[in-house]
Amino acid sequence: MTDGPELLLRETDEAYEILLRCIGDLTDEEYAWEPGPDVWRVFRDENGRWTHDYAEPDPEPSPFTTIGWRVAHVATCKVMYHEWAFGPQRLTWLTIDTPHDVEGAVAMLREGHELLRADLVALDEPGLDAEVLTNWGEPWPAWQIFWTMIHHDLQHGGEIGALRDYLRTSLGT
């Protein structure tokens, strides 16, 4: 029988691979494509720093987001979840570097996945129930961090894939 950490590791890796297949050969043009008005996107702020649209609390309904925003969101979330659950707890949504192109986003995705993967490999069965912090300060059992990231990769990977299909089939790119 497979133990909890091993099962979570398998699922974490599988969800990440599905996400990477959805991103595939994504271009910078697709990354920056704005499918409508008032979408959340990755952009340069007034100081020239790359950032992304963000609000607390999340608006209701959620705004439509670009492919780039979604890829950058998944990448930054992986890094932030590691940072607060297992790392030094210094980064915030306002200080994290937002990847502004495909190359940077995929590099950050890889970094975040490897950080979380190493965190999970270091845990034993009792360690999965140990409380860790989320980036908003709420204590969670460690297993919930990984479970959330699995769902996150799959949800946003599917969205990215659907947007890319729409872009390819409807707009002829």
Residue, then its C-alpha position, 0 to 999 in steps of 0.5 A: m500500500t502507498d503511504g500518504p506522502e507518496l500518494l500526494l507526491r504522485e498526484t502532485d507530479e501528475a497534476y503538474e505534468i497535465l498543467l505543463r501539457c496545457i501550456g505546451d508551446l505557449t507563445d508570448e503573444e498568447y500569454a499577453w492576449e487580452p480576450g476582452p475589455d477589463v480583463w486581469r492581466v500581467f502588466r508594467d506598473e507606473n514604476g516599470r515593474w512587472t505585476h499582475d491585477y490583484a485585489e483583496p478580497d477577491p471580487e465577485p464575480s471573479p474577473f476574466t483573466t488572460i492566459g498570462w495572468r493564469v500561468a503567472h498566478v499558478a507559478t506565483c501561488k506555488v512559490m507563495y505556498h512554499e514560502w509561507a508553509f515551509g519557507p521564510q515567510r517574507l514574500t507577499w503578493l506585492t513583492i513577488d516578481t510576476p513573470h511577464d513572459v512564457e520563459g519566466a513563467v515556466a521557470m517560476l512554475r518549475e521552481g515552485h513545483e520543485l520547492l513544494r516537491a522537496d517540502l513533501v519529500a521531507l514529510d513523513e505520515p505524521g508530518l502531513d498533519a502538522e500545521v503550517l501557515t498559508n500566505w494569509g496567515e491561516p494554519w492548515p494541515a500540511w497535506q492541505i497545501f499539497w491538495t490545494m496545489i493539485h487542484h490549482d494546477l488542474q483547474h488552471g491548466g484546464e482553463i489555459g487549455a480551453l482558452r488556447d483552444y478558443l484562440r486557435t480555433s476562433l481567431g485562427t492563431 
